[in-house]
Amino acid sequence: MPSMGGWEWVILALIALLLFGGSRLAGIGKNAGKAIREFKEETATLRSSVSDDPVPPVTAQSSGQSSVQPTVASASPVEPEPETDTETKS
């Protein structure tokens, strides 16, 4: 498929101008610019948060097992408190 040259872009712009009108094309351009700007800001924020992340990236190992083994915290069993009699004795 051949690339579009200068005249093709001019014809395409004229067709768009006839279909949508000048004021509507200006609004479309404004909204597209705002969307692109917001996308760039969000990707920059995401990149900075990823670069600030202290967790090192996970690397694949030849054995297929993780070098970090899960640990289970040893907790002593919790004994229930003895029930107290809430009724007052007369």
C-alpha positions in Angstrom: 0.0 0.0 0.0 1.6 3.3 -1.0 2.0 6.1 1.5 -0.1 9.2 1.3 1.6 12.2 -0.3 0.9 15.9 0.3 -2.0 16.3 -2.1 -3.8 13.3 -0.6 -3.6 14.9 2.8 -5.0 18.2 1.4 -7.9 16.4 -0.2 -8.6 14.4 3.0 -8.5 17.7 5.1 -11.0 19.3 2.7 -13.4 16.4 2.9 -13.2 16.4 6.7 -13.8 20.2 6.6 -16.9 19.7 4.4 -18.3 16.9 6.6 -17.7 18.3 10.0 -17.4 22.1 9.6 -14.6 24.3 11.0 -15.9 24.7 14.6 -16.5 21.0 15.0 -13.0 20.1 13.7 -11.5 22.6 16.1 -13.3 20.9 19.0 -12.2 17.5 17.8 -8.6 18.7 17.6 -8.8 20.2 21.1 -10.2 17.1 22.6 -7.6 14.9 20.9 -4.8 17.1 22.1 -6.2 16.9 25.7 -6.5 13.2 25.5 -2.9 12.8 24.3 -1.6 15.2 27.0 -3.4 13.2 29.8 -2.1 10.0 28.4 1.5 11.3 28.4 1.1 12.5 32.0 -0.3 9.2 33.2 2.5 7.2 31.5 5.1 9.5 33.0 3.6 9.0 36.5 3.5 5.3 36.0 7.1 5.2 34.8 8.2 7.2 37.8 6.3 5.0 40.2 7.8 1.9 38.6 11.4 3.3 38.8 10.9 4.3 42.5 9.7 0.7 43.3 12.2 -0.9 45.7 11.2 -4.4 44.7 13.7 -5.9 42.3 12.3 -7.4 39.1 11.7 -11.2 39.1 14.2 -13.1 37.0 13.7 -16.5 35.5 15.8 -19.3 36.8 16.8 -22.4 35.0 15.4 -24.8 37.6 12.0 -23.2 37.4 11.8 -22.7 41.2 11.8 -19.4 42.9 14.8 -18.4 45.1 12.5 -17.0 47.7 10.8 -19.7 49.8 7.5 -18.9 51.5 7.7 -18.7 55.2 4.9 -19.3 57.7 5.0 -17.2 60.8 4.8 -19.4 63.9 2.1 -18.1 66.2 1.2 -19.5 69.5 -2.4 -20.7 69.7 -4.8 -18.3 71.2 -6.8 -19.7 74.1 -10.3 -18.4 74.5 -11.0 -16.2 77.5 -13.1 -17.8 80.2 -16.7 -16.8 80.2 -17.8 -14.5 83.0 -21.2 -14.5 84.6 -22.9 -11.2 83.8 -25.8 -11.8 86.1 -25.6 -10.3 89.6 -26.2 -12.6 92.4 -28.6 -11.5 95.1 
